[in-house]
Amino acid sequence: MDIDPGQPVAEEGRGRRRRLWPPLRTGLAWSGAVVYPAVTYVTFDNGQQGFDALLVLASIALTAVVASLLRRRPLPALAFLLLGAVTAGMEMRTTEISYLQTLAGVCAVGYLAATRSRRLSVTAALMTFTTQALTLFAFPPDSGCRPPTPYRADGCQSSGWATNNGETVAFVAVALIAAWMAGSSVRERRTHADALRAQATARAVTAERLRIARELHDMIAHSIGVIAIQAGVGSRVIDTQPAEARNALRTIEATSRETLAGLRRTLVALRRPEAGPDAADEGQGRAPAASAAPREPAPGLADVDRLAVAARDAGVRAEIRWRGERGPLPADIDLAAFRILQEALTNVVRHAGTDACRVTVDRRETELALEVEDDGRGGLPAGTGFGLVGMRERVALLHGRFTAGPRPEGGFRVTALLPLPPLESRTPVEAR
């Protein structure tokens, strides 16, 4: 593949332009803010004999530029915005200009209350109110009355001026307070929404950690229990019954390989990158990381016989009883059912002190019933708690019911009822 020698130079030039554009844009914006009051003054000074379209467009454009600076430097930008409003009110003393001046300040205060801290927004509101109130008293709109002077202090003119401007100042205050409250409400709602999202993320992370902990516990505890028992059997009979010792070692080997495969699947699922990096790897001719790992299906009730074989190898004969229709289940229910039976059988092997147990899988119309019972000691040793907790959590996540405890006639029983979705809500594969 030929590489154009000028390509790196062109890329470097584009990168330099990208780096120079932000400060240049900021400088141009603040230059526009500096000339904004002068342009506004000229626009409204000429507007007394008729507005010039170009000057009006320039004032509107510069107003938008100054308003855009509220995001970066709110108080200096607000000062320029208010200065432009003051020049407009000073040159053209009409009620319409007063309302326009008030509207500009109200919008700025509302925006700052919605996007900035309460302290800054209150400062902006006070600054806006003070500027607009002083402007109204210094350059009141023409309404037939003028401010009283030492030479003209007739009661009608003085009281009319004071009443009109007092009402206008009260209107400005009410408008600013309403804008600040509306903006503050928007900010509080956004803050509350961010807090809810953070809490939801934390809950999701916690739930995922618990799920991983349950998966690892259910998988490793069962396998280590089988390995420990088989290792004990092998060490006791290695001199007198070599064949039994070999069988124990084969069981240990098979269980270890199965556990390693399960751990590899779990770790690959945790380390698998998103679709973006995989796609990029494929585009460069490299196999994605996920595709290089084994993709074995998650265990389910179809693998219960394998659990019975492992329990038998550990010295416990598990009698499997199937009731109802056997067929595909939703993936989450299928996996949960397998893990519950796996943990229950592990408890029988490690703690029951018996050589037999019964496993019943009953698929009903609206629920899946699981039961594991034995005739052993009828309890668990003190200090063993993660297995039952994990089973209870799995059942609770599926909105089912879970019980575990000694049987009246002796032994121990574990029961789980997992609700099944209605037939109409199942996929075609699950409904069959």
C-alpha positions as CSV (number, residue, x, y, z in Angstrom):
1,M,0.0,0.0,0.0
2,D,1.5,3.3,-1.1
3,I,1.5,6.2,1.4
4,D,1.3,9.7,0.2
5,P,4.2,11.7,1.6
6,G,2.0,14.8,1.8
7,Q,-0.6,13.0,3.9
8,P,1.1,13.4,7.3
9,V,1.7,17.1,6.6
10,A,-2.0,17.6,5.8
11,E,-3.0,15.7,8.9
12,E,-0.7,17.9,11.0
13,G,-2.2,21.0,9.4
14,R,-5.7,19.9,10.2
15,G,-4.7,19.1,13.7
16,R,-3.1,22.5,14.2
17,R,-6.3,24.2,12.9
18,R,-8.4,22.2,15.2
19,R,-6.3,23.2,18.2
20,L,-6.3,26.9,17.2
21,W,-10.0,27.2,16.5
22,P,-11.4,27.1,20.1
23,P,-9.3,30.0,21.4
24,L,-9.8,31.9,18.3
25,R,-13.6,31.4,18.5
26,T,-13.5,32.5,22.2
27,G,-11.5,35.6,21.3
28,L,-13.9,36.6,18.6
29,A,-16.9,36.1,20.9
30,W,-15.5,38.4,23.6
31,S,-14.5,41.0,21.0
32,G,-18.1,40.9,19.9
33,A,-19.2,41.3,23.6
34,V,-16.9,44.4,23.9
35,V,-18.4,46.2,20.9
36,Y,-22.0,45.0,21.7
37,P,-23.0,48.1,23.8
38,A,-21.6,50.5,21.2
39,V,-23.5,48.8,18.4
40,T,-26.7,48.8,20.5
41,Y,-26.2,52.5,21.2
42,V,-25.8,53.3,17.6
43,T,-28.8,51.1,16.6
44,F,-31.3,52.7,18.9
45,D,-29.9,56.2,18.5
46,N,-30.6,56.0,14.7
47,G,-33.8,54.2,15.5
48,Q,-35.5,57.4,16.6
49,Q,-35.7,58.4,12.9
50,G,-36.2,54.8,11.7
51,F,-34.3,51.6,12.2
52,D,-31.5,50.5,9.9
53,A,-32.0,46.8,9.0
54,L,-28.3,46.1,9.0
55,L,-27.8,47.6,12.4
56,V,-30.7,45.7,13.8
57,L,-29.3,42.4,12.4
58,A,-25.9,43.2,13.9
59,S,-27.5,43.9,17.3
60,I,-29.4,40.7,17.2
61,A,-26.3,38.7,16.2
62,L,-24.2,40.3,18.9
63,T,-26.9,39.6,21.5
64,A,-26.8,35.9,20.6
65,V,-23.0,35.9,20.8
66,V,-23.1,37.5,24.3
67,A,-25.8,35.1,25.4
68,S,-23.6,32.2,24.3
69,L,-20.9,33.4,26.6
70,L,-23.1,32.8,29.6
71,R,-22.1,29.2,29.6
72,R,-18.4,29.9,30.1
73,R,-18.2,33.2,32.1
74,P,-21.7,33.9,33.3
75,L,-21.3,37.1,35.3
76,P,-19.0,39.0,32.8
77,A,-21.3,38.0,30.0
78,L,-24.4,39.1,31.9
79,A,-22.7,42.4,32.6
80,F,-22.2,43.0,28.9
81,L,-25.8,41.9,28.2
82,L,-27.1,44.4,30.8
83,L,-24.9,47.2,29.5
84,G,-26.4,46.7,26.1
85,A,-29.9,46.8,27.5
86,V,-29.0,50.0,29.4
87,T,-27.8,51.8,26.3
88,A,-31.0,50.7,24.5
89,G,-33.2,52.1,27.3
90,M,-31.1,55.3,27.5
91,E,-31.4,56.1,23.8
92,M,-35.0,55.1,23.2
93,R,-37.3,55.6,26.2
94,T,-40.3,53.6,25.3
95,T,-42.4,51.1,27.1
96,E,-41.5,48.4,24.5
97,I,-37.8,48.9,25.0
98,S,-38.3,48.6,28.8
99,Y,-40.1,45.3,28.4
100,L,-37.4,44.1,26.0
101,Q,-34.7,45.1,28.5
102,T,-36.6,43.2,31.2
103,L,-37.1,40.1,29.0
104,A,-33.3,39.9,28.3
105,G,-32.5,40.0,32.0
106,V,-35.2,37.5,32.9
107,C,-34.1,35.0,30.3
108,A,-30.5,35.3,31.4
109,V,-31.4,34.8,35.1
110,G,-33.6,31.8,34.3
111,Y,-30.8,30.2,32.3
112,L,-28.2,30.7,35.0
113,A,-30.6,29.5,37.7
114,A,-31.1,26.3,35.7
115,T,-27.4,25.6,34.9
116,R,-25.4,27.2,37.7
117,S,-25.1,27.1,41.5
118,R,-27.7,28.8,43.6
119,R,-25.1,31.4,44.9
120,L,-24.1,32.5,41.4
121,S,-27.7,32.6,40.1
122,V,-28.8,34.7,43.1
123,T,-25.9,37.1,42.5
124,A,-26.9,37.3,38.8
125,A,-30.6,38.0,39.8
126,L,-29.6,40.8,42.2
127,M,-27.2,42.3,39.7
128,T,-29.9,42.3,37.0
129,F,-32.6,43.7,39.3
130,T,-30.3,46.5,40.5
131,T,-29.2,47.5,36.9
132,Q,-32.7,47.4,35.5
133,A,-34.2,49.4,38.5
134,L,-31.6,52.1,38.3
135,T,-32.1,52.3,34.5
136,L,-35.8,52.7,34.9
137,F,-35.4,55.5,37.5
138,A,-32.5,57.2,35.6
139,F,-34.1,56.9,32.1
140,P,-37.8,56.3,32.6
141,P,-40.0,55.6,29.6
142,D,-42.0,58.5,28.1
143,S,-45.5,58.4,29.6
144,G,-46.5,62.1,30.0
145,C,-44.6,62.6,33.2
146,R,-41.0,63.4,33.9
147,P,-38.8,63.0,36.9
148,P,-39.2,65.9,39.3
149,T,-36.6,68.6,39.2
150,P,-35.8,71.5,41.5
151,Y,-37.4,73.8,39.0
152,R,-40.5,71.6,38.2
153,A,-41.9,69.9,41.3
154,D,-45.6,70.0,40.6
155,G,-47.5,67.3,42.5
156,C,-49.2,65.7,39.5
157,Q,-46.0,65.1,37.5
158,S,-44.0,63.9,40.5
159,S,-46.6,61.5,41.8
160,G,-47.3,60.1,38.3
161,W,-43.7,59.5,37.6
162,A,-43.1,57.8,40.9
163,T,-46.2,55.6,40.6
164,N,-45.5,54.4,37.0
165,N,-41.9,53.6,37.8
166,G,-42.7,51.9,41.1
167,E,-45.1,49.6,39.3
168,T,-42.5,48.8,36.6
169,V,-39.8,48.1,39.2
170,A,-42.3,45.8,41.0
171,F,-43.0,44.0,37.7
172,V,-39.3,43.5,37.1
173,A,-38.8,42.1,40.6
174,V,-41.7,39.6,40.2
175,A,-40.5,38.6,36.7
176,L,-37.0,38.0,37.9
177,I,-38.2,36.0,41.0
178,A,-40.4,33.8,38.8
179,A,-37.6,33.2,36.3
180,W,-35.2,32.3,39.1
181,M,-37.6,29.9,40.7
182,A,-38.4,28.2,37.4
183,G,-34.7,27.8,36.6
184,S,-33.9,26.6,40.1
185,S,-36.7,24.0,39.8
186,V,-35.3,22.8,36.5
187,R,-31.8,22.5,38.1
188,E,-33.2,20.6,41.1
189,R,-35.1,18.2,38.9
190,R,-32.0,17.6,36.9
191,T,-29.9,17.0,40.0
192,H,-32.5,14.6,41.3
193,A,-32.6,12.7,38.0
194,D,-28.7,12.5,38.1
195,A,-28.9,11.1,41.7
196,L,-31.5,8.6,40.6
197,R,-29.4,7.5,37.7
198,A,-26.3,7.2,40.0
199,Q,-28.3,5.1,42.4
200,A,-29.7,2.9,39.6
201,T,-26.1,2.4,38.4
202,A,-24.9,1.5,41.9
203,R,-27.8,-1.0,42.3
204,A,-27.0,-2.5,38.9
205,V,-23.3,-2.9,39.8
206,T,-24.2,-4.4,43.2
207,A,-26.7,-6.8,41.6
208,E,-24.1,-7.9,39.0
209,R,-21.5,-8.5,41.7
210,L,-24.0,-10.6,43.6
211,R,-24.8,-12.5,40.5
212,I,-21.2,-13.2,39.8
213,A,-20.6,-14.2,43.4
214,R,-23.5,-16.6,43.2
215,E,-22.3,-18.1,40.0
216,L,-18.7,-18.6,41.3
217,H,-19.9,-20.0,44.6
218,D,-22.4,-22.4,43.1
219,M,-19.9,-23.7,40.5
220,I,-16.8,-23.8,42.7
221,A,-18.3,-25.0,46.0
222,H,-19.9,-28.0,44.2
223,S,-16.7,-29.0,42.4
224,I,-14.4,-28.5,45.4
225,G,-16.7,-30.6,47.5
226,V,-16.6,-33.4,45.1
227,I,-12.8,-33.1,44.7
228,A,-12.3,-33.1,48.5
229,I,-14.4,-36.2,49.0
230,Q,-12.8,-38.1,46.1
231,A,-9.3,-37.1,47.3
232,G,-10.1,-38.4,50.7
233,V,-11.4,-41.7,49.2
234,G,-8.3,-42.1,47.0
235,S,-5.9,-41.4,49.8
236,R,-7.5,-44.1,52.0
237,V,-7.7,-46.8,49.4
238,I,-4.6,-46.1,47.3
239,D,-2.7,-49.0,48.9
240,T,-5.5,-51.6,49.2
241,Q,-7.7,-50.8,46.2
242,P,-5.7,-49.2,43.4
243,A,-8.7,-49.4,41.0
244,E,-10.9,-47.3,43.4
245,A,-8.1,-44.8,43.8
246,R,-7.8,-44.5,40.0
247,N,-11.5,-43.9,39.7
248,A,-11.3,-41.2,42.3
249,L,-8.5,-39.5,40.5
250,R,-10.4,-39.7,37.2
251,T,-13.4,-38.0,38.9
252,I,-11.1,-35.3,40.3
253,E,-9.6,-34.7,36.9
254,A,-13.0,-34.5,35.2
255,T,-14.5,-32.3,37.9
256,S,-11.4,-30.0,37.7
257,R,-11.6,-29.7,33.9
258,E,-15.3,-28.9,34.1
259,T,-14.7,-26.3,36.8
260,L,-11.9,-24.7,34.8
261,A,-14.1,-24.5,31.7
262,G,-16.9,-22.8,33.7
263,L,-14.4,-20.3,35.2
264,R,-13.1,-19.6,31.8
265,R,-16.6,-18.9,30.5
266,T,-17.3,-16.6,33.4
267,L,-14.0,-14.7,33.1
268,V,-14.4,-14.3,29.3
269,A,-17.9,-12.9,29.8
270,L,-16.5,-10.4,32.3
271,R,-13.6,-9.4,30.2
272,R,-15.3,-9.3,26.8
273,P,-15.1,-5.9,25.2
274,E,-17.9,-4.0,23.6
275,A,-18.9,-4.4,20.0
276,G,-16.8,-1.4,18.9
277,P,-13.4,-2.8,19.7
278,D,-14.3,-6.3,18.4
279,A,-15.5,-4.8,15.2
280,A,-12.3,-2.8,14.9
281,D,-10.2,-5.9,15.4
282,E,-12.1,-7.8,12.8
283,G,-11.6,-4.9,10.4
284,Q,-7.8,-5.1,10.9
285,G,-7.8,-8.8,10.2
286,R,-7.5,-9.9,13.9
287,A,-10.0,-12.3,15.5
288,P,-12.0,-10.6,18.3
289,A,-11.2,-11.6,21.8
290,A,-14.6,-13.0,22.4
291,S,-14.6,-15.2,19.4
292,A,-11.3,-16.8,20.4
293,A,-12.8,-18.1,23.7
294,P,-15.0,-21.2,23.9
295,R,-18.7,-20.4,23.5
296,E,-20.4,-23.1,25.5
297,P,-24.0,-22.9,26.5
298,A,-25.0,-22.1,30.0
299,P,-26.0,-25.1,32.1
300,G,-29.7,-25.9,32.6
301,L,-32.1,-28.7,33.7
302,A,-30.9,-30.8,30.8
303,D,-27.6,-31.2,32.7
304,V,-29.2,-32.5,35.9
305,D,-28.2,-36.0,35.1
306,R,-24.6,-34.8,35.2
307,L,-25.1,-33.5,38.7
308,A,-26.4,-36.9,39.7
309,V,-23.3,-38.6,38.3
310,A,-21.1,-36.1,40.2
311,A,-23.0,-36.8,43.4
312,R,-22.8,-40.5,42.9
313,D,-19.0,-40.2,42.4
314,A,-18.9,-38.4,45.7
315,G,-20.8,-41.3,47.5
316,V,-24.4,-40.0,47.4
317,R,-26.9,-41.7,45.1
318,A,-29.3,-39.0,43.8
319,E,-32.7,-40.3,42.5
320,I,-34.0,-37.9,39.9
321,R,-37.8,-37.7,39.5
322,W,-39.3,-35.8,36.6
323,R,-42.9,-34.7,36.6
324,G,-44.8,-32.8,34.1
325,E,-43.7,-31.9,30.6
326,R,-40.0,-31.7,29.9
327,G,-39.0,-29.0,27.4
328,P,-37.1,-25.7,26.9
329,L,-37.4,-23.0,29.6
330,P,-36.6,-19.3,29.7
331,A,-32.8,-19.0,30.0
332,D,-32.8,-17.3,33.4
333,I,-35.2,-19.8,34.9
334,D,-33.3,-22.8,33.4
335,L,-29.9,-21.6,34.8
336,A,-31.4,-20.7,38.2
337,A,-33.0,-24.1,38.5
338,F,-29.7,-25.9,37.6
339,R,-27.7,-23.8,40.2
340,I,-30.3,-24.4,42.9
341,L,-30.2,-28.1,42.4
342,Q,-26.4,-28.0,42.2
343,E,-26.1,-26.2,45.5
344,A,-28.7,-28.4,47.2
345,L,-26.9,-31.5,46.1
346,T,-23.5,-30.0,47.2
347,N,-25.0,-29.5,50.7
348,V,-26.2,-33.1,50.8
349,V,-22.8,-34.4,49.8
350,R,-20.9,-32.2,52.3
351,H,-23.2,-31.9,55.3
352,A,-26.1,-34.4,55.3
353,G,-24.1,-37.5,56.3
354,T,-26.2,-39.8,54.1
355,D,-25.7,-41.9,51.0
356,A,-29.0,-41.1,49.2
357,C,-31.2,-38.2,48.3
358,R,-34.2,-37.5,46.1
359,V,-34.5,-34.7,43.5
360,T,-37.9,-33.8,42.1
361,V,-38.4,-31.5,39.1
362,D,-42.0,-30.8,38.6
363,R,-43.0,-28.5,35.7
364,R,-46.5,-27.2,36.1
365,E,-48.6,-24.9,34.1
366,T,-47.6,-21.7,35.9
367,E,-44.5,-22.6,37.9
368,L,-41.5,-24.9,38.1
369,A,-41.2,-26.8,41.4
370,L,-37.8,-28.0,42.6
371,E,-37.3,-30.2,45.6
372,V,-34.2,-31.9,47.1
373,E,-34.7,-34.0,50.3
374,D,-32.5,-36.4,52.2
375,D,-32.7,-38.6,55.3
376,G,-29.5,-37.3,56.8
377,R,-28.7,-35.2,59.9
378,G,-31.5,-32.7,59.2
379,G,-29.5,-29.5,59.3
380,L,-26.4,-27.6,58.3
381,P,-23.3,-27.0,60.5
382,A,-22.9,-23.6,62.1
383,G,-21.1,-21.1,59.9
384,T,-22.3,-22.4,56.5
385,G,-24.4,-19.7,55.0
386,F,-23.6,-18.7,51.5
387,G,-25.2,-21.7,49.8
388,L,-28.7,-21.1,51.2
389,V,-28.4,-17.4,50.8
390,G,-27.4,-17.7,47.2
391,M,-30.3,-20.1,46.5
392,R,-32.7,-17.7,48.3
393,E,-31.4,-14.7,46.3
394,R,-31.8,-16.6,43.0
395,V,-35.4,-17.4,43.7
396,A,-36.2,-13.9,44.9
397,L,-34.8,-12.4,41.7
398,L,-37.3,-14.5,39.8
399,H,-40.2,-13.6,42.2
400,G,-40.5,-17.2,43.4
401,R,-40.7,-18.9,46.8
402,F,-38.0,-20.7,48.7
403,T,-37.9,-22.8,51.8
404,A,-35.2,-24.9,53.4
405,G,-35.2,-26.7,56.7
406,P,-35.3,-30.0,58.6
407,R,-38.0,-32.5,57.8
408,P,-40.4,-33.6,60.6
409,E,-39.6,-37.2,59.8
410,G,-35.8,-36.5,59.7
411,G,-33.4,-35.2,57.1
412,F,-33.4,-31.9,55.3
413,R,-35.6,-30.5,52.5
414,V,-35.0,-27.7,50.0
415,T,-37.9,-26.4,48.0
416,A,-38.0,-23.7,45.3
417,L,-41.0,-22.6,43.3
418,L,-40.1,-20.5,40.2
419,P,-43.0,-18.8,38.3
420,L,-43.2,-19.5,34.6
421,P,-44.3,-16.8,32.1
422,P,-47.7,-17.2,30.4
423,L,-47.7,-19.2,27.2
424,E,-48.6,-16.2,25.1
425,S,-45.5,-14.3,26.3
426,R,-43.0,-17.0,25.6
427,T,-40.9,-17.3,22.5
428,P,-41.8,-20.1,20.1
429,V,-38.9,-22.2,21.3
430,E,-39.9,-21.8,25.0
431,A,-43.6,-22.5,24.3
432,R,-42.9,-25.9,22.7
